Amino acid sequence: MDCKDIVHLCLELGAHKAECIPVSKIVFQEELRKYCEDNRCGRYARNYTCPPMIGEARQLINKLQTYPQAVIWQNIYQLEDSFDYEGMMAAQEKHNAMTLIMARKLYACFGRGNVQVLAAGGCTLCKACACMTSDPCVHPEEALSSLEAYGIHVAQLEAVSGMKYINGSNTVTYFSGAFVKQNTK
């Protein structure tokens, strides 16, 4: 499987768009962590896939920069209006379900050490993350972190991927990515 195959798989699974890009062109910013610390999503220090549990921003960025290629995909969803929070959350859930399918396929093909899949927002597989009771993760092979937790400025992916971040009124756009070490061209 190469980069084109992964793009094709993304589109086959329903992604609106998908592109293979060199990781060297992705904008990383450690400072994005301050948004996590603001805890707008409610997962900061409450989810193994989110800061601070996921690790230091610089370490995660360094890890991703060891991968030569990334396949970035997006899904665009229609909302009732620009304040349709329930629609946004349902769209994120649908997008991340597709991302989990991608992760399963890519981990089976490449092995977990050769691919890192990141989603839109922290893991939501469990109603309450096991970190809240200091228990181990219930789904360690499937729990996905977010692009932002790894220091990726998602809005700036537009410039390197050719995919728009804003796609019109009453829409929401979600991005995910797979960082791949081998068999890509």
C-alpha positions, 0 to 999 in steps of 0.5 A: 500500500502506498500513499495513493492507495491510502488516499483512495481508501479514504475516499472509498470510505467516504472522505470528502477529500484526501491528499498525501503531503510531505510532513516537512510542509505541515505547520506544527506549533507547541503553543496550540497546547494553550487551547487544550489547557483552556479545556473548551472540550472538557477533556483536558486532564480527563482523557488519556489521548489528550494533554497532559496525559498524551505527553509533551507537545515537543516530544509528540511533534518530534515523533511526527516529524520522523514520518516522511509522508502524511495522508490528510483527509477531510469531511464536510457536513451540513448544519441546520445553522451556524449554532447547531452544536448537536449537528457539529458533535454528530458530524465529529462522531461520524468523521471519527468513526470513519477515522477509526476504520482507517486506523484499523486498516492502516495499523493492520497493513503497516503495523503500529510502529509505522503509522500514526493516525490522528483524529478530530478531537480526543478519543470518545470510545468510552463514556468516561475515560479510564484515566479518571479512575487511574485504570488503564485504557480500555481500548489502547489499540483504538484510542486516537489522539487529535491532530491538535494534541500533536501540535498541528495547526489544522487551519493551516493544513489548507495551504499544504493540502489544498483542502479548505478549512472553511467551506461555507455557511452552515457547514463544519469541516473535520480533518484527520491524518495518517502519518506513514513511515514505510511503503509510501511514494 
